[in-house]
């Protein structure tokens, strides 16, 4: 019918106008590169890439876990932090362990073991790198998104727990003193948690190491392995190192 022909012609014209507008916009807008994540990503039916995790973001998550683990309220010998990671990510991490040198640093220890008490069972190899200086640990795990905190300051709560001190310098300068009516300002107790790696200002003769362990082929089909991080931290009160079991309350 005439009415149907007119409606169909109108739709064709509208589609043509939209297509021409899209071409004009595309000429004036720069093409945006797809994010690089160092991993192959799947393509869904529409042809658009799936979200992917980049190495820097992954490393920042490791750094944040290390920062979270260091806490004044807990002993300084935590269980190892365990992560499942792609082989390509660990190779990037190994570059940082090697300080981006041409030759990759060899592990300090290699052990072959049989796992029977946990999944997956089988025979695996474990490669361990012992990091002996605090500066080297920072060079490995410092990221733009999450810097590695080698020292953290805490404040005591009324219920006996501890919380990280405010990071605002103006707030810190105020919180270092407690005000009492008619009394001079009293300096608050300084409670710190620090990463124990080699010699430091608090531990001039320290010999603790920061250990990075890698077990490849935990998930052989997708080429992923198991990353384990072992470290210890200490506590100080007004500059005096405390035993892990004798924190001030």
N, C-alpha and C positions, 0 to 999 in steps of 0.2 A: 504494500500500500504506500501512497505518497508520504504519509506520516512516518512510516517505518524507515523509508529511504532518507528522509530529512534527519531523523534521530541518528541513524548510522553514520551519515556524512558528518554530523556535528561531533560525534565521538572521534572519528578519524582526524578531524581538524584539531581537536583538543590534544590528542596523542602527539600529533606532529609538532604543535607548539611546545609541549613539554619536552620533547626530544631536542628541539632546537635550543631551548633555554638551558638544558643540561650541557649541551656542547659549548655554549657561550661561557657558562660557569667554569667548565673544565679547562678552558683556554686561559682563564685569568687566575685560577688557583694552582699553586705548585703541587706536584704529586708528593704524597707523604710516604716515606719508606716504611715497609712492614717491620715490626720490632724483631730484632735478632735475639734469639735465646740460646743459641748453641746446640739446639736439639731439633730433630725433625718433628714437625707438628702434623697432626692429622688434618685432613680436609673433609669437612662435612658436606652434605649433599648440595648445599647452596654455594659451595666453592670458597667460603670465607675460612681463614685459619682459626683453629682453636686457640684459646689463651695458653701461653707457655711461660715457664719460669726461667728467668735469666740467671746467669751465674752470680752476678753481683747481688741480686735480691736474695738468692739462696745463701750466699756467704753472709749477708747481713743477718739472716735468720739464725745462723750458727752463732754469730757474734752476740746477738741478743740473748740466746740461751746461756752463753757463758756469763754474760753480765747478770742475768737473773739468778744464776746459780750462786754467785758470790753474795752471801747475805750474812749479816752480823748475828742473826738469830740461830744459825745452824752451824754444826761443826765444819771444819775446813777440809774434810776428806770426802767429797761427794762421790756418788757412783759415777762411772763413766757416762758421758753423754753419747747416745747412740743415734745414728742417722742412716737412712738408706739413700744412696746418692748415685747418679749416673757416672759411668767411667769418665766421660768427658769433663764433668764437673771436677772430679778428683784430679784429673790431669791439670786443670787450671789451678787448683789448690796447690798441687805439687810444684808448679811454676813459682808460686809465691813462696813456698818452702825453700826453693832454690834461689830465691831473690831475683827471679827472672834472668838467671844466668844461662849461658849457652849449654852448659852441662847440668843436667838435673842431679840434685843431691841424692845420693844413695841412702837407703834406710839404714838405721843403726842396728836393726835386728830383723831377722826373717825366721819365722817359725811355721812349720807345717803341723797341723793338728787335726784330730778326728773329733767331730761334734756328734755326740750321741744323746745328750741330755736336753737338747733344744733344737727347734726347727730353724732352718732346714738342716737335716742330718747329712753327713758326708765328710770328705777330707778337704780341708781348705788351707790356704797360706795366709799368714798375717804379717804385714810389713809395718814396722814401727820406726817413726822418726822422733828422736828426743831433742826438743828445743831447750837450750840451756840459758838463754838470755831473754830478758823482758822486752828489749827492743825488737828482737827477732819475732817474738809472738805478736807484737803490735804490727809489724810489717806484714804479717800473714793475715791477721784478722781485722785490721782496721778497714772500715768501709765508709764511703761518703754518707750513706744512710744511717748506719749505726757504728759509732766509734767504739773500740774496745776500751772498757773501763778497767784500768789496772789497779785503781784504788777507789773506794766508795765510802762516803761519810754517812753515818746513820744517827738518828735521834731516838731516844727512849720514849715509849708511850706509857701512859698511866697503867695500862693493863699488863705491863711486863714485856710487851713485844717491841720490835724495833722497825722503823721505817726509814727509807732513804731520805737524807736531808734535802731540802729544796736546792735547786741548782742555780737559782737567781742570786747573783752576787750581792745585791742590795738586801735581799731577804736573809742570806747567809750571815751578813755582817750583823744583822739585828738578832738573829736566832742564836748567835754565839754567846749572848749574854742574857741572863735572866734578871728581870727587874723586880725589885721588892720596894714597897713604899717606905721612904725615908732611909733607904740603904743604898750603898754603892752598888754599881752593876757587878754581878758575879759572873765570871766566865763559865760557860756550860762545859760539861765533860765532852771531850772529843773522842768519838767512837768511830774507828775506821776498820774496813775490811780491805785487804790487799792481796793481789795475786802473788803467789810464791813461785818465782822462777829465778834461779840463780841468786847472785848477790844483789842486794838492794840497800837503800838507805836505812830501812828498818831491820834488815837482816844482812849485814855486810858479809857474813860467811855462809850465806844460804847456798844450798846445793840441789834444791828441788828442780825437777824438770817438768816441762809441759809436753805430754806425749800425744802424738797423732798416729792412730792405727788405721790401717786400711786392709779390709778383707775383700778381694775381688770375687766376682761371679757368685754372689749370694743369690742373685736373680739372673741366671745366665741368659735366659731368653731375651730379656730387655737390656742386657749388658749393664747391670747395676750391682754395686757392692755395698759393704757396710763400713761406715766411718765411725770410729770411736775416738773420743777425746778424753784424756785423763789429765787432771791437774788438781792442785790443792791451793788453798788460800788461808790466810791468817787474820787475826784480829788484834787491834791495838786499842788501848785506852789511855788517853793523854800522852801518846807517844811511847807507851810501854807495851811490849808484845805480851799477849795473854795466851795461856793454854786454851785449847779449844773448849775445854769443859769448865772454864772459870770466867765466864763473861760477867761483867758488872751488871747488877740489877738494882 
